[in-house]
Amino acid sequence: MKVFLEDDIAKALTPQVAIDALRQALNEQAAGLVQMPPRQTTDAGNDPAGLDKQHGANWLRISTAFLNGQGVMGFKAMNRAAGLGMRYLIGLYDIASGELLSMMDANEVTTSRTAATSALGTHLLAEPASRTVGILGTGVQARALLRCYAMLRDLDDVVVYSPTPASRDAFVRYAEADLGLTARAARTAEEVTSASTVLLAVRATREPVFFAEWLRPGMHVTGLSSVRYDAREVDDDTWSRADVVVVDDRVNVSHSGDAMSIASSGRFDIDHAAELYELHAGRVHRSGAEQITLFKSSGNAMQDVALAAAVYRELHDVGIGHDLDAFPAVKPYA
């Protein structure tokens, strides 16, 4: 069993590796070769002794997937410690033998799969002639997303907004110097909608950051940050105004604050949204240049396990990783 640390994974998990791994997994899903039960998120109860005032804000999420075409299965565990941050862990197994192949720090995997999934969904759904992109957000996830999307589509112009001027200026320098793109900073969030494709890569809060009044014919919007029930990204009318809505996972997206809001308001039924594997397989698509489209990603275990399997193959073949031999030990049936 190999243990891979974040620095090891960063060497192997290039955008191309991530996109290729995701495409392979989507092909398996379209062929009915993926098993993926709903993920489970449990919030910690209040500290009985009242010693930790933020204890109730902590939570643990477990998700699992079987990729039967590749012969691997795995789980991802992620948890939040209030005031400290997040931790991500993936366990990857061989289905046939039950052997634990690897345990890996999944922070880099999470960033990469979010970027690859959102970039691929955007590329497949946005108007093919669209070459301009607006981004709300300037953090690590925004950079990873733009890097992936620029590999899938030639871009003529990038416009970015952050409420912090220094952050948006730094993002412009990254887009130009590291990615070779033409980029500029916006003074307001609405200004990014001058682009025909808008990517939302902000840390979601309780209020939407994108509004239907900003929509224009032919525009595409991608959201990737509203995952928990208390997080919002796009307003309800954006869902109802979109001609085509695609999500990466209906069940997981239904637990987001955005989906709960549209369910409450009746503005859109999440069961009417197509899933990414259907878009990838050509079963659903944009049918006109004037259509408004929306792609919503909340992540799933299939994506995590697919990228973890790709990391394992890349690093195992070159002998990178900390070897713990046969861990855990198999317990034969009596």
C-alpha positions in Angstrom: 0.0 0.0 0.0 1.3 3.4 -1.1 0.9 6.6 0.8 1.0 9.7 -1.4 1.4 13.2 0.0 0.2 16.4 -1.5 3.6 17.3 -3.1 3.8 13.8 -4.7 0.3 14.2 -6.2 0.9 17.7 -7.5 3.7 16.3 -9.7 1.5 13.7 -11.3 -2.0 15.4 -11.5 -1.6 17.7 -14.5 -4.8 19.2 -16.0 -4.5 16.8 -18.9 -4.3 13.8 -16.6 -7.3 15.1 -14.7 -9.4 15.7 -17.8 -8.5 12.3 -19.3 -9.3 10.5 -16.1 -12.7 12.3 -15.9 -13.6 11.5 -19.5 -12.8 7.8 -18.9 -15.0 7.7 -15.8 -17.8 9.5 -17.6 -17.6 6.8 -20.4 -17.9 4.2 -17.7 -20.9 5.9 -16.1 -22.6 6.2 -19.5 -22.1 2.4 -20.0 -23.6 1.6 -16.6 -20.3 0.6 -15.0 -20.3 3.0 -12.1 -21.8 2.4 -8.7 -22.1 5.5 -6.5 -24.4 5.6 -3.4 -25.4 9.0 -2.0 -22.7 10.6 0.1 -23.2 11.1 3.8 -22.5 14.4 5.6 -22.8 14.5 9.4 -22.6 17.7 11.4 -21.0 17.4 14.8 -23.3 17.9 17.8 -22.9 20.7 20.2 -20.2 20.2 22.8 -22.0 18.8 25.8 -19.7 20.6 28.2 -19.9 23.8 26.4 -16.1 24.1 26.1 -15.8 24.5 22.3 -18.1 27.2 21.0 -17.5 26.2 17.4 -17.7 22.5 17.8 -21.2 22.4 16.2 -19.8 23.9 13.0 -17.6 20.9 12.3 -18.7 18.1 10.0 -17.5 14.9 8.3 -18.5 13.8 4.8 -18.0 10.2 3.4 -18.5 9.3 -0.2 -17.8 6.0 -2.1 -17.7 4.8 -5.7 -17.0 1.7 -7.7 -15.5 2.1 -11.2 -16.0 -1.4 -12.5 -14.5 -0.7 -15.9 -11.2 0.1 -14.3 -11.5 -2.5 -11.5 -11.1 0.0 -8.7 -13.2 1.3 -5.8 -12.6 3.9 -3.2 -13.8 6.4 -0.7 -13.2 10.0 0.1 -13.4 11.5 3.6 -13.4 15.2 4.1 -13.9 17.1 7.3 -14.1 20.7 8.5 -12.6 21.9 11.7 -14.0 25.3 12.5 -11.3 28.0 12.7 -8.7 25.6 11.3 -9.7 24.4 7.9 -10.5 21.3 5.8 -8.8 17.9 5.5 -9.3 15.5 2.5 -8.4 11.8 2.4 -8.9 9.2 -0.3 -8.6 5.4 0.0 -8.2 3.5 -3.3 -8.8 -0.3 -3.5 -8.5 -3.0 -6.1 -12.0 -4.5 -6.5 -11.0 -8.1 -7.4 -8.5 -8.6 -4.5 -9.9 -6.1 -2.0 -6.3 -4.8 -1.6 -5.9 -1.2 -0.4 -3.7 0.2 -3.1 -3.2 3.7 -1.7 -4.1 6.3 0.9 -3.6 9.8 -0.3 -3.9 13.4 0.8 -6.8 14.5 -1.4 -6.5 18.3 -1.3 -4.8 18.5 -4.7 -7.2 15.8 -6.0 -10.2 17.8 -4.9 -9.0 21.0 -6.5 -8.1 19.3 -9.7 -11.3 17.3 -10.1 -13.4 20.4 -9.4 -11.5 22.3 -12.0 -11.6 19.5 -14.6 -15.3 18.7 -14.1 -16.3 22.4 -14.3 -14.1 23.0 -17.3 -15.4 20.0 -19.2 -19.0 20.7 -18.4 -18.5 24.3 -19.5 -16.7 23.4 -22.7 -19.4 20.9 -23.7 -22.4 23.2 -22.9 -21.2 26.8 -23.7 -21.8 28.1 -27.2 -19.1 26.6 -29.4 -18.1 30.1 -30.8 -17.7 31.6 -27.3 -14.1 32.7 -26.8 -14.6 35.1 -23.9 -14.8 34.1 -20.2 -15.6 36.0 -17.1 -14.6 34.7 -13.7 -15.9 35.6 -10.2 -13.1 34.6 -7.8 -9.4 34.8 -7.8 -8.3 32.0 -5.5 -6.6 28.6 -6.0 -9.8 27.1 -7.4 -10.4 29.9 -9.9 -6.8 29.6 -11.1 -7.1 25.8 -11.5 -10.4 26.2 -13.4 -9.1 28.7 -15.9 -6.0 26.6 -16.4 -8.2 23.6 -17.3 -10.7 25.5 -19.4 -7.9 27.2 -21.4 -6.7 23.6 -22.4 -10.1 22.8 -23.8 -10.9 26.0 -25.6 -9.0 28.9 -27.2 -9.8 32.1 -25.3 -9.6 35.6 -26.7 -10.3 37.5 -23.5 -10.6 36.9 -19.7 -12.2 39.3 -17.3 -12.0 38.6 -13.6 -13.6 40.2 -10.5 -12.7 40.0 -6.8 -13.7 42.5 -4.2 -10.0 42.9 -3.4 -8.2 44.9 -6.1 -4.8 43.3 -5.4 -6.2 39.8 -5.8 -7.8 40.5 -9.2 -4.6 42.2 -10.4 -2.6 39.2 -9.3 -5.0 36.9 -11.1 -4.6 39.0 -14.3 -0.8 38.6 -14.0 -1.3 34.8 -13.6 -3.5 34.5 -16.6 -1.2 36.5 -18.8 2.2 35.3 -17.6 1.5 31.7 -16.7 -1.3 30.8 -19.2 -0.5 33.2 -22.1 -4.0 34.7 -22.1 -5.3 38.2 -22.6 -6.9 39.3 -19.3 -8.3 42.3 -17.5 -9.7 43.1 -14.1 -13.4 44.1 -13.6 -14.5 46.8 -11.2 -17.8 45.1 -10.4 -19.1 41.5 -10.3 -21.7 42.4 -13.0 -18.9 43.5 -15.3 -17.7 40.0 -15.8 -21.0 39.3 -17.7 -19.6 41.2 -20.6 -18.1 37.8 -21.4 -20.3 35.1 -23.1 -19.2 32.4 -20.5 -19.2 33.1 -16.8 -17.5 30.9 -14.2 -18.3 31.2 -10.5 -15.3 30.2 -8.4 -16.0 32.0 -5.2 -16.3 30.8 -1.6 -20.0 30.4 -1.4 -21.9 32.2 1.4 -25.6 32.4 2.3 -26.4 34.8 -0.5 -26.2 34.4 -4.3 -23.4 36.1 -6.3 -25.0 35.7 -9.7 -28.4 37.1 -10.7 -30.7 36.4 -13.6 -31.0 40.0 -14.5 -27.4 39.7 -15.8 -28.2 37.0 -18.3 -28.1 37.6 -22.0 -29.1 35.4 -25.0 -26.4 32.9 -25.7 -24.7 33.2 -22.3 -23.4 30.2 -20.3 -23.0 30.1 -16.5 -21.0 27.5 -14.5 -21.3 27.3 -10.7 -19.1 25.0 -8.5 -19.0 26.4 -5.0 -22.5 26.0 -3.5 -22.3 22.4 -2.1 -23.8 22.5 1.4 -27.3 23.4 2.4 -26.3 26.8 3.8 -24.4 28.0 0.7 -25.7 29.9 -2.3 -24.3 30.8 -5.7 -26.9 31.6 -8.4 -30.4 33.0 -7.7 -33.5 31.0 -8.3 -34.4 32.9 -11.5 -31.2 31.9 -13.2 -32.2 28.3 -13.0 -35.6 29.0 -14.5 -34.3 31.3 -17.2 -31.8 28.7 -18.5 -32.9 26.7 -21.5 -30.6 23.8 -20.7 -29.5 22.9 -17.2 -26.9 20.2 -16.6 -25.5 19.1 -13.2 -22.6 16.7 -12.5 -24.7 14.8 -9.9 -28.4 15.3 -9.3 -28.4 13.8 -5.8 -25.4 15.8 -4.6 -26.5 19.0 -6.2 -30.0 18.6 -4.6 -28.3 19.0 -1.2 -26.9 22.4 -2.1 -28.3 25.7 -0.9 -29.2 26.7 -4.5 -31.1 23.5 -5.1 -32.9 23.7 -1.8 -33.9 27.3 -2.6 -35.4 26.4 -6.1 -37.2 23.4 -4.6 -38.8 25.8 -2.0 -39.7 28.5 -4.5 -40.8 26.1 -7.2 -38.7 27.9 -9.8 -37.0 24.7 -11.1 -37.2 21.0 -10.5 -33.7 19.5 -10.2 -35.0 16.2 -11.5 -35.4 17.9 -14.9 -31.6 18.6 -15.1 -29.5 16.3 -17.2 -26.3 14.9 -15.7 -22.7 15.5 -17.0 -22.3 11.9 -18.3 -25.3 12.4 -20.5 -23.9 15.7 -21.9 -20.5 13.9 -22.4 -22.2 11.1 -24.3 -24.1 13.5 -26.5 -27.6 12.6 -25.1 -28.2 16.2 -24.3 -26.7 19.4 -25.8 -27.2 23.1 -26.6 -29.4 23.4 -29.6 -29.0 27.0 -30.5 -26.6 30.0 -30.3 -29.2 32.1 -28.4 -29.9 29.5 -25.7 -28.9 30.3 -22.1 -27.2 27.3 -20.4 -26.3 26.5 -16.8 -23.9 23.9 -15.5 -23.8 23.2 -11.8 -21.1 21.0 -10.2 -21.0 19.9 -6.6 -18.5 17.0 -7.0 -18.9 13.3 -6.5 -17.0 10.2 -5.5 -16.7 8.9 -9.0 -14.6 12.0 -10.0 -12.4 11.7 -6.9 -11.8 7.9 -7.3 -11.1 8.4 -11.1 -8.4 11.0 -10.4 -7.0 9.0 -7.5 -6.6 6.0 -9.8 -4.8 8.1 -12.4 -2.5 9.5 -9.7 -1.8 5.9 -8.4 -0.9 4.7 -11.9 1.3 7.7 -12.6 3.2 7.6 -9.3 3.4 3.8 -8.7 5.0 3.3 -12.1 7.9 5.6 -11.2 8.3 4.4 -7.6 7.1 7.5 -5.8 5.3 7.1 -2.5 5.7 5.8 1.0 5.3 2.0 1.0 3.5 0.4 3.9 3.5 -3.1 2.4 0.2 -5.1 2.9 -1.7 -2.7 5.0 -4.2 -3.4 6.4 -3.6 -7.1 6.8 -6.2 -9.4 5.3 -8.2 -11.5 7.8 -8.9 -14.9 6.2 -12.3 -16.4 6.7 -12.3 -19.0 9.5 
